[in-house]
């Protein structure tokens, strides 16, 4: 039975005020998975004088429950959702769903309805989601509308990116395969012609990783590359491929694919070029079409994870390197030149209430090209892992939104429905406790994000 504890606490709270017969009647009340209290007993005339007292008790207990239950979920394995409740003075009731999922059937389905001041989502049963009245308590609920949905998407994506960057085990197999492929390619060229290989690597990508003060995400050092020998820079790049952070490894995969492979050439180049035709459309490189312009304000480096506001760092966490985020450099260009494919992209973005981060992601494409060239990744689990690594690098790094990355991944066979998450994630992550907690915290986005935009167009 859902939320049995409130029955026990209610009995304790009313002890002494009611007779044994009255308490027995009260204990017959249940809270169903819809979160609605049966009103039959409460409406008995002999209890009329106690209604206010009971309502206040429920309200006070629920306040404590809302805070305490979420803290205990991880330990107990239970999943508590806050459900709209017309009979509760606060307008909502915590309800437990043992499988961690809200019902979704023709008979019973739920959508996000409101959000509390503590950023907890209140869900409403479909059919009961219409209308929005303030609760009887002093707390003000905010309607779950377009702006709230977009903010929740920012938090959800940023938290996911931070999790991936901080837990490399979820992407280790796939990233390891591509890192090994990059190393094999570099060493093969080094054995043939050490001087030429060192020269090209250092000249073409050394400044990305020894940045000379620039705060590139994935850098090895902010020292200037010119103060080190070519062999030292080579050794540090190889070491980062083996033991570096996820952002360093992904940055190297991308840099070698874009700036070294076309010069040194070799067998991987054909796969790189061929896959590029799939993932990179010609309008990506047209400034007047791509749909982004630089902000007038100067961006500053931050360690806030993802694409969320810096004020939300307590919710999203931090990354290991301060960097200039793409979302702080660019904003959407509302006056972009029309182009059929760009129009489709932005039309879908607006229709489904998805996020603009830095425009459609070209780097997602070049990373997927690198995976084809230096892999390939032969099974869908590894492809999903590598796509998740891209999300960690680019979304966790603050360069793009989740959709801007995934729409490119979809072109390479990664399952993706616009605005959805679960089908795109690898089992290495979905089988973890981190996933379970993230999925519950952002259930409105991670599970329902592909459909709830239909209902939250009210501002």
C-alpha positions in Angstrom: 0.0 0.0 0.0 1.5 3.4 -1.0 2.8 5.7 1.7 1.7 3.5 4.7 3.8 5.7 6.9 1.5 8.7 6.8 -1.3 6.5 8.1 0.8 5.6 11.1 1.9 9.1 11.8 -1.6 10.4 11.4 -2.8 7.9 14.0 0.0 9.1 16.3 -0.7 12.8 15.6 -4.4 12.4 16.4 -4.0 10.1 19.4 -5.9 11.4 22.4 -8.2 13.6 20.2 -10.2 10.8 18.8 -11.8 7.7 20.4 -10.6 4.2 19.5 -13.7 3.8 17.3 -12.9 7.0 15.4 -9.3 6.0 14.9 -10.3 2.6 13.6 -12.5 4.3 11.0 -9.7 6.7 10.1 -7.2 3.8 9.6 -9.5 2.4 6.9 -8.5 5.3 4.7 -5.9 4.6 2.1 -3.8 6.6 -0.4 -4.0 5.1 -3.8 -1.3 5.3 -6.5 -3.3 8.3 -7.9 -2.6 10.1 -4.7 -6.3 10.7 -3.9 -7.7 10.2 -0.4 -11.0 8.5 -0.2 -13.4 11.0 1.3 -16.1 8.7 2.6 -15.0 8.5 6.2 -13.8 12.0 6.4 -17.2 13.3 5.4 -19.0 11.6 8.3 -20.7 14.2 10.4 -19.3 13.0 13.6 -15.8 13.9 12.3 -16.7 17.3 11.0 -15.2 19.2 14.0 -11.9 17.4 13.5 -11.4 18.1 9.8 -9.3 21.2 10.2 -7.1 19.5 12.7 -6.6 16.4 10.5 -5.9 18.6 7.4 -3.2 20.5 9.3 -1.7 17.3 10.5 -1.6 15.9 7.0 0.0 19.1 5.7 2.7 19.2 8.3 3.5 15.5 7.9 3.6 15.9 4.1 6.0 18.8 4.3 8.4 16.6 6.3 7.8 13.6 4.0 8.5 15.5 0.8 12.0 16.3 2.1 12.7 13.1 3.9 11.5 10.6 1.3 13.7 11.7 -1.5 16.7 11.4 0.8 15.8 7.9 1.8 15.0 6.6 -1.7 18.5 5.5 -2.6 18.8 3.5 0.6 15.4 1.8 0.4 15.2 1.4 -3.4 11.8 3.0 -3.4 10.8 5.8 -5.8 8.4 8.5 -4.6 6.6 10.7 -7.0 4.6 13.8 -6.0 1.1 13.6 -7.4 -1.6 16.3 -7.7 -4.2 15.7 -5.1 -7.5 17.6 -5.0 -8.2 16.4 -1.4 -4.9 17.4 0.1 -4.7 21.0 1.5 -1.3 21.3 -0.1 -2.6 20.2 -3.5 -0.3 17.2 -3.7 0.6 13.9 -2.1 3.8 11.8 -2.2 3.1 8.3 -3.7 5.4 5.3 -4.0 5.7 3.3 -7.2 7.9 0.2 -6.5 9.1 -0.2 -10.1 10.2 3.5 -10.2 7.8 4.3 -13.1 4.6 6.2 -13.3 1.7 4.2 -14.9 1.4 4.8 -18.7 -1.8 3.3 -20.1 -5.0 4.3 -21.6 -6.6 4.0 -18.2 -4.0 5.9 -16.2 -1.1 8.2 -17.3 0.7 11.1 -15.8 2.3 14.3 -17.1 4.3 17.1 -15.3 1.9 19.6 -13.9 3.7 22.0 -11.5 7.0 22.5 -9.8 7.7 23.4 -6.2 10.0 26.1 -4.8 12.5 23.2 -4.1 12.5 22.2 -7.8 10.4 19.1 -7.2 8.0 18.2 -10.0 4.4 17.6 -9.3 2.7 15.2 -11.7 -1.0 15.1 -12.5 -3.1 12.2 -13.9 -4.1 12.9 -17.4 -7.5 14.5 -17.3 -6.7 16.1 -13.9 -3.8 18.2 -15.4 -6.1 20.9 -16.6 -6.5 24.1 -14.6 -4.1 25.5 -12.1 -5.2 26.7 -8.7 -3.0 27.7 -5.8 -2.8 25.2 -3.0 -4.4 25.9 0.3 -1.0 26.3 1.9 1.2 29.4 1.9 3.6 27.7 -0.6 3.2 28.8 -4.2 3.5 26.1 -6.9 4.6 27.2 -10.4 2.8 25.9 -13.4 4.9 23.4 -15.5 4.9 25.3 -18.7 7.3 26.0 -21.6 9.9 28.0 -19.6 9.9 25.5 -16.7 10.3 22.6 -19.2 13.3 24.2 -20.8 14.9 24.9 -17.5 14.4 21.3 -16.4 15.9 20.2 -19.7 19.0 22.3 -19.0 19.4 20.8 -15.5 18.7 17.2 -16.7 21.3 17.4 -19.5 23.9 19.1 -17.4 23.6 16.6 -14.6 23.9 13.8 -17.2 27.0 15.4 -18.7 28.6 15.8 -15.3 27.9 12.1 -14.4 29.5 10.9 -17.6 32.6 13.1 -17.2 33.0 12.0 -13.6 32.4 8.3 -14.2 34.5 7.1 -17.1 33.5 3.5 -16.5 30.2 4.0 -18.4 32.0 4.8 -21.6 35.4 3.1 -21.0 35.0 0.2 -23.4 34.1 2.2 -26.5 36.4 5.1 -25.7 39.2 2.7 -25.1 38.7 1.1 -28.5 39.0 4.4 -30.3 41.9 5.6 -28.1 43.8 2.5 -29.0 43.0 3.0 -32.7 44.3 6.5 -32.5 47.5 5.4 -30.8 48.1 2.6 -33.3 47.7 5.1 -36.2 50.1 7.6 -34.6 52.7 5.0 -33.8 52.5 3.4 -37.2 53.3 6.8 -38.8 56.0 7.4 -36.1 57.8 4.2 -37.0 57.8 5.1 -40.7 58.9 8.7 -40.3 59.4 9.9 -36.7 60.5 13.5 -37.6 57.6 14.1 -40.0 55.0 12.6 -37.6 56.2 14.6 -34.6 56.3 17.8 -36.7 52.8 17.4 -38.0 51.2 16.4 -34.7 52.9 19.3 -32.8 52.3 21.9 -35.5 48.6 20.9 -36.2 47.3 20.0 -32.7 49.9 20.8 -30.1 48.4 24.2 -29.4 45.1 22.7 -28.5 46.6 20.8 -25.7 49.3 23.2 -24.6 47.0 26.1 -25.0 49.1 29.2 -24.2 46.6 30.5 -21.7 43.5 29.6 -23.7 41.0 27.6 -21.6 40.1 24.9 -24.1 38.1 22.0 -22.7 40.3 18.9 -22.6 43.6 20.8 -22.6 46.7 19.2 -21.0 48.4 22.4 -19.9 47.9 26.2 -20.3 51.6 26.5 -21.0 52.7 27.5 -24.5 53.6 24.6 -26.7 56.6 26.5 -28.0 58.5 26.1 -24.7 58.5 22.3 -25.0 60.2 19.8 -27.3 58.1 18.0 -29.9 58.8 14.7 -28.2 57.6 16.0 -24.9 54.3 17.1 -26.4 53.9 13.8 -28.2 54.5 11.8 -25.0 51.9 13.9 -23.1 49.3 13.4 -25.8 49.9 9.6 -25.8 49.8 9.6 -22.0 46.5 11.5 -22.0 45.1 8.9 -24.5 46.0 6.2 -22.0 45.3 7.8 -18.6 43.7 11.2 -19.2 40.3 12.5 -18.4 37.3 11.8 -20.7 37.4 15.3 -22.1 41.1 15.0 -22.9 40.6 11.7 -24.7 37.7 13.0 -26.7 39.5 16.2 -27.6 42.5 14.1 -28.9 40.2 11.8 -31.0 38.6 14.9 -32.6 41.9 16.7 -33.2 43.7 13.8 -34.7 40.8 13.1 -37.0 40.4 16.7 -38.2 43.9 17.9 -38.2 46.4 15.0 -38.5 44.6 12.3 -40.5 44.1 14.5 -43.6 47.8 15.3 -43.6 49.4 12.0 -42.7 46.7 10.1 -44.6 46.6 6.3 -44.5 44.0 3.6 -44.4 41.6 5.3 -41.8 41.1 8.3 -44.0 38.6 6.6 -46.4 36.3 5.7 -43.5 36.6 9.2 -42.1 35.7 10.9 -45.4 32.9 8.5 -46.2 31.2 8.9 -42.8 31.6 12.6 -43.0 29.1 12.7 -45.9 26.6 11.2 -43.5 27.0 13.4 -40.4 28.0 16.8 -41.7 25.7 18.8 -43.9 26.9 21.7 -46.0 24.8 24.3 -44.1 26.7 23.6 -40.9 29.6 25.8 -42.3 27.4 28.7 -43.5 27.3 31.4 -40.8 24.2 33.1 -42.3 22.3 29.8 -42.2 23.6 27.9 -39.1 21.5 30.0 -36.8 24.0 31.3 -34.2 25.7 34.6 -33.5 28.2 35.6 -30.8 26.8 37.3 -27.8 27.6 40.9 -27.2 28.8 40.2 -23.6 32.2 38.6 -23.2 32.1 35.0 -22.0 34.1 34.1 -18.9 35.5 30.8 -17.8 33.4 28.6 -15.5 33.6 25.2 -13.9 29.8 24.8 -13.7 28.9 21.6 -15.4 26.8 21.5 -18.6 24.7 24.2 -20.1 22.8 25.3 -16.9 23.0 28.7 -15.3 26.0 29.2 -13.0 23.6 29.8 -10.2 22.5 26.2 -10.6 25.9 24.7 -9.9 24.7 23.1 -6.7 22.3 21.0 -8.8 24.5 20.2 -11.7 28.0 19.9 -10.1 31.3 21.0 -11.6 33.8 19.9 -14.2 37.6 19.5 -13.6 38.6 22.4 -15.9 37.4 26.0 -16.0 36.6 26.6 -19.7 34.7 29.0 -21.9 31.4 27.4 -22.6 29.8 27.5 -26.1 26.5 28.4 -24.6 28.1 31.6 -23.1 29.7 32.5 -26.4 26.7 32.0 -28.8 23.1 32.8 -28.9 20.4 32.0 -31.4 20.3 34.1 -34.5 16.6 34.8 -35.1 17.4 36.5 -38.4 19.3 33.6 -40.0 18.9 33.0 -43.7 16.4 30.4 -44.6 17.6 27.0 -45.7 15.4 23.8 -46.0 17.4 21.6 -43.7 18.2 24.3 -41.2 14.5 25.3 -41.2 13.5 21.7 -40.4 16.0 21.6 -37.6 14.9 24.8 -35.9 11.2 24.1 -36.6 11.5 20.8 -34.8 13.5 22.5 -32.0 10.7 25.0 -31.4 7.8 22.6 -31.9 9.1 20.1 -29.3 10.3 22.8 -26.9 13.9 21.6 -27.1 17.0 23.7 -26.3 19.4 25.8 -28.3 22.9 25.5 -27.0 25.4 26.4 -29.6 23.6 25.3 -32.8 23.6 21.9 -34.4 26.8 20.1 -33.3 29.5 19.7 -36.0 32.0 18.3 -33.4 29.6 15.4 -32.7 29.9 14.6 -36.3 33.7 14.8 -36.5 34.0 12.6 -33.3 31.7 10.0 -34.9 33.9 10.2 -38.0 36.9 9.5 -35.8 35.1 6.5 -34.3 34.5 5.1 -37.8 38.1 5.8 -38.9 40.0 4.5 -35.8 37.5 1.8 -34.7 35.1 1.0 -35.9 32.7 0.2 -33.1 30.9 -3.0 -34.2 28.0 -3.3 -31.8 25.2 -1.0 -30.8 26.2 -1.0 -27.1 29.7 0.4 -28.0 28.1 3.0 -30.3 25.8 4.1 -27.6 28.7 4.3 -25.1 30.7 6.5 -27.5 27.7 8.7 -28.2 27.3 9.1 -24.4 31.0 10.1 -24.2 30.3 12.7 -26.8 27.4 14.0 -24.7 29.6 14.1 -21.7 32.3 16.0 -23.6 30.0 18.5 -25.4 27.0 18.8 -23.2 28.8 18.3 -19.9 31.5 20.7 -21.3 28.8 23.3 -22.0 29.2 23.5 -25.8 25.9 22.1 -27.1 22.5 20.8 -25.9 21.7 17.1 -25.9 19.4 17.3 -29.0 22.1 19.2 -30.9 24.4 16.2 -30.4 21.9 13.4 -30.7 20.4 14.6 -34.0 23.9 14.0 -35.5 24.3 10.6 -33.8 21.0 9.5 -35.2 22.5 9.8 -38.7 25.1 7.2 -37.7 22.5 4.7 -36.4 22.2 5.7 -32.8 18.6 5.2 -31.7 17.1 8.6 -30.9 13.6 10.0 -30.7 13.6 13.8 -30.5 13.6 14.9 -26.8 13.9 11.4 -25.5 16.8 9.7 -23.7 16.3 6.2 -22.6 16.6 4.4 -25.9 19.9 6.2 -26.7 21.7 5.2 -23.5 24.0 2.2 -23.1 23.4 -0.6 -20.7 26.7 0.2 -19.0 25.0 3.3 -17.7 21.4 2.2 -17.5 22.3 -0.7 -15.2 23.9 1.7 -12.6 22.7 3.3 -9.5 23.7 6.7 -10.9 21.3 6.2 -13.8 18.5 5.2 -11.4 18.9 8.3 -9.3 19.3 10.6 -12.3 16.3 9.1 -14.1 14.1 9.6 -11.1 15.3 13.1 -10.3 14.6 14.1 -13.9 11.8 11.7 -14.8 9.8 14.5 -16.4 12.6 14.9 -19.0 14.5 11.6 -19.1 11.4 9.5 -19.5 8.6 11.9 -20.5 10.6 14.5 -22.3 9.7 13.3 -25.7 6.0 13.7 -25.2 5.2 16.2 -22.5 5.8 19.2 -24.7 2.3 18.6 -26.1 0.9 19.7 -22.8 3.2 22.5 -21.6 2.7 25.3 -24.1 0.9 27.5 -21.6 3.2 30.3 -20.3 
